[in-house]
Amino acid sequence: MTTVDFARRSSATELMDSPSIGFDEFHQCLRQLTIVNGCVLAYRPTLRWLKAMLRDAPADKRSRSSTSVPAAATCCAKSSS
């Protein structure tokens, strides 16, 4: 088993970045990331960023009826660039 040095960011290709990964395996990776991110509270910086982006987005770009977080983030990111 290979040991991982967590002191530095890895430059190795991740499984999720590989074009050969299938949908089921990719979906499993996302589920496992959800568990890990919940345990280590890694989702908080992302939600803080998203809240700021939504707050600062132009009114015509915001929609309270939209339930799509990725769509809202994409819209806001385009507005801020």
The first five atom37 places (N, CA, C, CB, O) and aatype in JSON, in Angstrom:
{
  "aatype": [12, 16, 16, 19, 3, 13, 0, 1, 1, 15, 15, 0, 16, 6, 10, 12, 3, 15, 14, 15, 9, 7, 13, 3, 6, 13, 8, 5, 4, 10, 1, 5, 10, 16, 9, 19, 2, 7, 4, 19, 10, 0, 18, 1, 14, 16, 10, 1, 17, 10, 11, 0, 12, 10, 1, 3, 0, 14, 0, 3, 11, 1, 15, 1, 15, 15, 16, 15, 19, 14, 0, 0, 0, 16, 4, 4, 0, 11, 15, 15, 15],
  "atom_mask": [
    [1, 1, 1, 1, 1],
    [1, 1, 1, 1, 1],
    [1, 1, 1, 1, 1],
    [1, 1, 1, 1, 1],
    [1, 1, 1, 1, 1],
    [1, 1, 1, 1, 1],
    [1, 1, 1, 1, 1],
    [1, 1, 1, 1, 1],
    [1, 1, 1, 1, 1],
    [1, 1, 1, 1, 1],
    [1, 1, 1, 1, 1],
    [1, 1, 1, 1, 1],
    [1, 1, 1, 1, 1],
    [1, 1, 1, 1, 1],
    [1, 1, 1, 1, 1],
    [1, 1, 1, 1, 1],
    [1, 1, 1, 1, 1],
    [1, 1, 1, 1, 1],
    [1, 1, 1, 1, 1],
    [1, 1, 1, 1, 1],
    [1, 1, 1, 1, 1],
    [1, 1, 1, 0, 1],
    [1, 1, 1, 1, 1],
    [1, 1, 1, 1, 1],
    [1, 1, 1, 1, 1],
    [1, 1, 1, 1, 1],
    [1, 1, 1, 1, 1],
    [1, 1, 1, 1, 1],
    [1, 1, 1, 1, 1],
    [1, 1, 1, 1, 1],
    [1, 1, 1, 1, 1],
    [1, 1, 1, 1, 1],
    [1, 1, 1, 1, 1],
    [1, 1, 1, 1, 1],
    [1, 1, 1, 1, 1],
    [1, 1, 1, 1, 1],
    [1, 1, 1, 1, 1],
    [1, 1, 1, 0, 1],
    [1, 1, 1, 1, 1],
    [1, 1, 1, 1, 1],
    [1, 1, 1, 1, 1],
    [1, 1, 1, 1, 1],
    [1, 1, 1, 1, 1],
    [1, 1, 1, 1, 1],
    [1, 1, 1, 1, 1],
    [1, 1, 1, 1, 1],
    [1, 1, 1, 1, 1],
    [1, 1, 1, 1, 1],
    [1, 1, 1, 1, 1],
    [1, 1, 1, 1, 1],
    [1, 1, 1, 1, 1],
    [1, 1, 1, 1, 1],
    [1, 1, 1, 1, 1],
    [1, 1, 1, 1, 1],
    [1, 1, 1, 1, 1],
    [1, 1, 1, 1, 1],
    [1, 1, 1, 1, 1],
    [1, 1, 1, 1, 1],
    [1, 1, 1, 1, 1],
    [1, 1, 1, 1, 1],
    [1, 1, 1, 1, 1],
    [1, 1, 1, 1, 1],
    [1, 1, 1, 1, 1],
    [1, 1, 1, 1, 1],
    [1, 1, 1, 1, 1],
    [1, 1, 1, 1, 1],
    [1, 1, 1, 1, 1],
    [1, 1, 1, 1, 1],
    [1, 1, 1, 1, 1],
    [1, 1, 1, 1, 1],
    [1, 1, 1, 1, 1],
    [1, 1, 1, 1, 1],
    [1, 1, 1, 1, 1],
    [1, 1, 1, 1, 1],
    [1, 1, 1, 1, 1],
    [1, 1, 1, 1, 1],
    [1, 1, 1, 1, 1],
    [1, 1, 1, 1, 1],
    [1, 1, 1, 1, 1],
    [1, 1, 1, 1, 1],
    [1, 1, 1, 1, 1]
  ],
  "atom_positions": [
    [[0.84, -1.18, 0.0], [0.0, 0.0, 0.0], [0.88, 1.24, 0.0], [-0.95, 0.0, 1.21], [1.86, 1.31, 0.74]],
    [[0.54, 2.21, -0.82], [1.3, 3.45, -0.93], [0.91, 4.4, 0.18], [1.07, 4.09, -2.3], [-0.28, 4.6, 0.46]],
    [[1.9, 5.0, 0.81], [1.6, 6.01, 1.83], [1.42, 7.36, 1.16], [2.71, 6.07, 2.91], [2.05, 7.65, 0.14]],
    [[0.57, 8.17, 1.73], [0.26, 9.48, 1.17], [0.82, 10.55, 2.08], [-1.26, 9.67, 0.97], [0.64, 10.49, 3.3]],
    [[1.51, 11.53, 1.5], [2.05, 12.65, 2.26], [1.02, 13.77, 2.24], [3.44, 13.13, 1.68], [0.87, 14.46, 1.24]],
    [[0.32, 13.95, 3.35], [-0.73, 14.97, 3.43], [-0.17, 16.36, 3.74], [-1.74, 14.58, 4.49], [-0.93, 17.32, 3.82]],
    [[1.14, 16.47, 3.91], [1.75, 17.77, 4.19], [1.79, 18.65, 2.95], [3.16, 17.58, 4.73], [1.85, 19.88, 3.05]],
    [[1.74, 18.02, 1.77], [1.78, 18.76, 0.51], [0.68, 18.28, -0.41], [3.14, 18.61, -0.17], [0.27, 17.12, -0.36]],
    [[0.2, 19.18, -1.24], [-0.83, 18.85, -2.22], [-0.25, 17.89, -3.26], [-1.39, 20.12, -2.89], [0.85, 18.11, -3.77]],
    [[-0.98, 16.86, -3.56], [-0.54, 15.88, -4.54], [-0.76, 16.38, -5.96], [-1.28, 14.55, -4.34], [-1.72, 17.09, -6.24]],
    [[0.14, 16.01, -6.85], [-0.03, 16.35, -8.26], [-0.47, 15.12, -9.07], [1.28, 16.93, -8.84], [-0.57, 15.17, -10.3]],
    [[-0.71, 14.02, -8.36], [-1.13, 12.78, -9.03], [-2.54, 12.94, -9.61], [-1.08, 11.58, -8.05], [-3.37, 13.66, -9.05]],
    [[-2.8, 12.26, -10.71], [-4.12, 12.27, -11.3], [-5.09, 11.54, -10.38], [-4.11, 11.63, -12.71], [-4.79, 10.44, -9.91]],
    [[-6.21, 12.14, -10.14], [-7.21, 11.52, -9.28], [-8.12, 10.62, -10.11], [-8.04, 12.58, -8.53], [-8.31, 10.85, -11.3]],
    [[-8.65, 9.62, -9.47], [-9.53, 8.67, -10.14], [-10.7, 9.4, -10.81], [-10.05, 7.63, -9.15], [-11.08, 9.05, -11.93]],
    [[-11.26, 10.38, -10.14], [-12.42, 11.09, -10.7], [-12.05, 11.9, -11.94], [-13.03, 12.02, -9.65], [-12.93, 12.23, -12.74]],
    [[-10.77, 12.23, -12.11], [-10.32, 13.01, -13.27], [-10.04, 12.14, -14.49], [-9.08, 13.8, -12.91], [-9.82, 12.66, -15.58]],
    [[-10.06, 10.84, -14.3], [-9.74, 9.92, -15.38], [-10.93, 9.76, -16.33], [-9.32, 8.56, -14.81], [-12.06, 9.55, -15.87]],
    [[-10.69, 9.86, -17.63], [-11.79, 9.67, -18.58], [-12.3, 8.23, -18.62], [-11.35, 10.09, -19.95], [-13.37, 7.96, -19.16]],
    [[-11.54, 7.31, -18.05], [-11.94, 5.9, -18.1], [-12.9, 5.5, -16.99], [-10.72, 5.03, -18.04], [-13.41, 4.38, -17.0]],
    [[-13.16, 6.38, -16.04], [-14.04, 6.03, -14.93], [-15.5, 5.98, -15.42], [-13.89, 7.05, -13.78], [-15.95, 6.84, -16.17]],
    [[-16.2, 4.97, -14.97], [-17.61, 4.82, -15.34], [-18.52, 5.61, -14.41], [0.0, 0.0, 0.0], [-18.09, 6.09, -13.36]],
    [[-19.78, 5.75, -14.81], [-20.73, 6.53, -14.04], [-20.9, 5.99, -12.62], [-22.08, 6.57, -14.75], [-20.89, 6.75, -11.66]],
    [[-21.06, 4.67, -12.48], [-21.28, 4.09, -11.16], [-20.11, 4.35, -10.22], [-21.52, 2.58, -11.27], [-20.3, 4.68, -9.05]],
    [[-18.89, 4.21, -10.73], [-17.71, 4.45, -9.91], [-17.58, 5.93, -9.56], [-16.45, 3.95, -10.64], [-17.21, 6.28, -8.44]],
    [[-17.89, 6.8, -10.53], [-17.85, 8.24, -10.28], [-18.89, 8.62, -9.22], [-18.11, 9.02, -11.59], [-18.6, 9.42, -8.32]],
    [[-20.08, 8.06, -9.34], [-21.14, 8.33, -8.38], [-20.73, 7.86, -6.97], [-22.46, 7.64, -8.81], [-21.0, 8.54, -5.99]],
    [[-20.09, 6.71, -6.89], [-19.61, 6.2, -5.6], [-18.57, 7.16, -5.01], [-19.02, 4.78, -5.77], [-18.58, 7.42, -3.81]],
    [[-17.68, 7.67, -5.84], [-16.68, 8.65, -5.36], [-17.37, 9.88, -4.78], [-15.73, 9.06, -6.51], [-16.98, 10.37, -3.73]],
    [[-18.4, 10.37, -5.46], [-19.12, 11.54, -4.97], [-19.81, 11.26, -3.64], [-20.15, 12.0, -6.0], [-19.81, 12.1, -2.74]],
    [[-20.4, 10.07, -3.52], [-21.05, 9.7, -2.25], [-20.03, 9.64, -1.12], [-21.78, 8.34, -2.38], [-20.29, 10.12, -0.02]],
    [[-18.87, 9.06, -1.4], [-17.83, 8.97, -0.38], [-17.28, 10.35, -0.02], [-16.7, 8.07, -0.85], [-16.98, 10.61, 1.15]],
    [[-17.14, 11.23, -0.99], [-16.7, 12.59, -0.71], [-17.72, 13.33, 0.14], [-16.46, 13.35, -2.02], [-17.35, 14.12, 1.02]],
    [[-18.99, 13.09, -0.1], [-20.05, 13.71, 0.71], [-19.91, 13.3, 2.17], [-21.43, 13.32, 0.18], [-20.04, 14.13, 3.07]],
    [[-19.65, 12.04, 2.4], [-19.47, 11.54, 3.77], [-18.25, 12.18, 4.42], [-19.33, 10.0, 3.78], [-18.33, 12.69, 5.54]],
    [[-17.12, 12.15, 3.72], [-15.88, 12.71, 4.27], [-16.04, 14.21, 4.52], [-14.69, 12.44, 3.32], [-15.67, 14.7, 5.58]],
    [[-16.59, 14.95, 3.55], [-16.75, 16.39, 3.7], [-17.68, 16.72, 4.86], [-17.3, 16.99, 2.41], [-17.47, 17.72, 5.55]],
    [[-18.69, 15.91, 5.09], [-19.57, 16.12, 6.23], [-18.87, 15.87, 7.54], [0.0, 0.0, 0.0], [-19.1, 16.59, 8.52]],
    [[-18.03, 14.86, 7.59], [-17.31, 14.53, 8.83], [-16.26, 15.58, 9.19], [-16.63, 13.17, 8.69], [-16.05, 15.86, 10.37]],
    [[-15.61, 16.15, 8.2], [-14.54, 17.11, 8.47], [-14.98, 18.56, 8.27], [-13.35, 16.82, 7.58], [-14.16, 19.48, 8.32]],
    [[-16.28, 18.76, 8.06], [-16.87, 20.09, 7.89], [-16.28, 20.86, 6.7], [-16.67, 20.9, 9.15], [-16.24, 22.09, 6.72]],
    [[-15.83, 20.15, 5.67], [-15.23, 20.79, 4.51], [-16.24, 21.51, 3.63], [-14.5, 19.76, 3.69], [-15.86, 22.29, 2.76]],
    [[-17.51, 21.27, 3.85], [-18.54, 21.92, 3.04], [-18.76, 23.38, 3.45], [-19.85, 21.16, 3.14], [-19.29, 24.16, 2.66]],
    [[-18.36, 23.75, 4.65], [-18.63, 25.11, 5.15], [-17.98, 26.21, 4.3], [-18.13, 25.22, 6.57], [-18.66, 27.18, 3.98]],
    [[-16.69, 26.1, 3.92], [-16.12, 27.15, 3.06], [-16.84, 27.28, 1.72], [-14.63, 26.88, 2.82], [-17.02, 28.38, 1.2]],
    [[-17.26, 26.16, 1.17], [-17.98, 26.19, -0.11], [-19.32, 26.88, 0.04], [-18.18, 24.76, -0.65], [-19.69, 27.71, -0.79]],
    [[-20.05, 26.55, 1.09], [-21.35, 27.19, 1.31], [-21.19, 28.67, 1.64], [-22.11, 26.49, 2.44], [-22.03, 29.49, 1.24]],
    [[-20.13, 29.04, 2.35], [-19.87, 30.44, 2.66], [-19.61, 31.22, 1.37], [-18.66, 30.58, 3.63], [-20.11, 32.33, 1.19]],
    [[-18.81, 30.62, 0.46], [-18.53, 31.25, -0.83], [-19.81, 31.4, -1.65], [-17.5, 30.43, -1.62], [-20.07, 32.46, -2.22]],
    [[-20.61, 30.33, -1.69], [-21.83, 30.36, -2.47], [-22.8, 31.43, -1.93], [-22.5, 28.99, -2.46], [-23.42, 32.15, -2.71]],
    [[-22.91, 31.52, -0.63], [-23.79, 32.53, -0.02], [-23.34, 33.94, -0.42], [-23.79, 32.38, 1.52], [-24.16, 34.79, -0.75]],
    [[-22.02, 34.18, -0.37], [-21.5, 35.49, -0.76], [-21.75, 35.77, -2.23], [-20.01, 35.58, -0.46], [-22.11, 36.89, -2.6]],
    [[-21.57, 34.76, -3.08], [-21.8, 34.95, -4.51], [-23.26, 35.26, -4.8], [-21.36, 33.71, -5.29], [-23.58, 36.12, -5.62]],
    [[-24.15, 34.55, -4.13], [-25.58, 34.79, -4.34], [-25.99, 36.16, -3.81], [-26.41, 33.69, -3.66], [-26.81, 36.84, -4.41]],
    [[-25.42, 36.55, -2.69], [-25.74, 37.85, -2.09], [-25.26, 38.98, -3.0], [-25.09, 37.98, -0.7], [-25.96, 39.99, -3.15]],
    [[-24.08, 38.82, -3.6], [-23.47, 39.89, -4.4], [-23.88, 39.88, -5.87], [-21.99, 39.79, -4.3], [-23.51, 40.79, -6.61]],
    [[-24.62, 38.89, -6.28], [-25.03, 38.79, -7.69], [-26.04, 39.89, -8.01], [-25.64, 37.4, -8.0], [-26.83, 40.28, -7.15]],
    [[-26.01, 40.39, -9.24], [-27.01, 41.38, -9.64], [-28.42, 40.8, -9.48], [-26.77, 41.84, -11.09], [-28.64, 39.61, -9.7]],
    [[-29.36, 41.65, -9.11], [-30.73, 41.2, -8.84], [-31.34, 40.46, -10.02], [-31.61, 42.38, -8.47], [-32.09, 39.5, -9.84]],
    [[-31.02, 40.9, -11.24], [-31.61, 40.24, -12.42], [-31.02, 38.86, -12.67], [-31.41, 41.11, -13.65], [-31.56, 38.09, -13.47]],
    [[-29.93, 38.54, -11.99], [-29.3, 37.22, -12.17], [-29.71, 36.24, -11.08], [-27.8, 37.36, -12.18], [-29.41, 35.05, -11.18]],
    [[-30.41, 36.73, -10.04], [-30.82, 35.86, -8.94], [-32.24, 35.39, -9.15], [-30.7, 36.6, -7.59], [-33.06, 36.08, -9.75]],
    [[-32.52, 34.21, -8.65], [-33.87, 33.67, -8.71], [-34.14, 32.87, -7.46], [-34.07, 32.8, -9.98], [-33.48, 31.85, -7.22]],
    [[-35.07, 33.3, -6.67], [-35.41, 32.56, -5.45], [-36.16, 31.27, -5.79], [-36.27, 33.43, -4.51], [-36.21, 30.35, -4.97]],
    [[-36.73, 31.19, -6.97], [-37.47, 29.99, -7.34], [-36.55, 28.88, -7.84], [-38.51, 30.31, -8.4], [-36.97, 27.73, -7.95]],
    [[-35.29, 29.23, -8.15], [-34.36, 28.22, -8.65], [-33.91, 27.31, -7.52], [-33.15, 28.89, -9.32], [-33.45, 27.78, -6.48]],
    [[-34.04, 26.02, -7.72], [-33.58, 25.06, -6.72], [-32.25, 24.44, -7.12], [-34.63, 23.96, -6.51], [-31.75, 23.55, -6.44]],
    [[-31.69, 24.9, -8.22], [-30.44, 24.34, -8.71], [-29.26, 25.14, -8.18], [-30.43, 24.3, -10.23], [-28.97, 26.22, -8.69]],
    [[-28.58, 24.61, -7.17], [-27.42, 25.28, -6.62], [-26.32, 25.41, -7.68], [-26.88, 24.52, -5.39], [-25.75, 26.5, -7.81]],
    [[-26.0, 24.36, -8.45], [-24.98, 24.53, -9.47], [-25.33, 25.6, -10.5], [-24.74, 23.22, -10.18], [-24.45, 26.34, -10.94]],
    [[-26.6, 25.7, -10.88], [-27.02, 26.73, -11.82], [-26.85, 28.1, -11.22], [-28.47, 26.51, -12.24], [-26.38, 29.02, -11.89]],
    [[-27.23, 28.25, -9.95], [-27.08, 29.54, -9.27], [-25.61, 29.91, -9.15], [-27.73, 29.5, -7.87], [-25.25, 31.07, -9.37]],
    [[-24.77, 28.96, -8.8], [-23.34, 29.23, -8.66], [-22.73, 29.61, -9.99], [-22.61, 28.02, -8.07], [-21.92, 30.53, -10.06]],
    [[-23.11, 28.92, -11.05], [-22.61, 29.22, -12.38], [-23.03, 30.62, -12.81], [-23.1, 28.19, -13.4], [-22.22, 31.39, -13.34]],
    [[-24.28, 30.94, -12.57], [-24.79, 32.25, -12.92], [-24.02, 33.33, -12.17], [-26.29, 32.35, -12.61], [-23.6, 34.32, -12.77]],
    [[-23.84, 33.15, -10.89], [-23.16, 34.15, -10.07], [-21.69, 34.26, -10.42], [-23.31, 33.82, -8.6], [-21.14, 35.36, -10.45]],
    [[-21.06, 33.14, -10.69], [-19.64, 33.15, -11.05], [-19.44, 33.92, -12.35], [-19.1, 31.71, -11.18], [-18.48, 34.67, -12.48]],
    [[-20.34, 33.74, -13.31], [-20.25, 34.47, -14.58], [-20.46, 35.95, -14.35], [-21.29, 33.94, -15.58], [-19.83, 36.78, -15.01]],
    [[-21.34, 36.31, -13.41], [-21.63, 37.71, -13.12], [-20.45, 38.42, -12.49], [-22.82, 37.82, -12.21], [-20.25, 39.61, -12.7]],
    [[-19.66, 37.67, -11.7], [-18.56, 38.29, -10.97], [-17.27, 38.38, -11.77], [-18.31, 37.54, -9.7], [-16.34, 39.07, -11.37]],
    [[-17.2, 37.68, -12.89], [-15.95, 37.68, -13.65], [-15.94, 38.76, -14.7], [-15.73, 36.33, -14.3], [-14.96, 38.9, -15.44]]
  ]
}
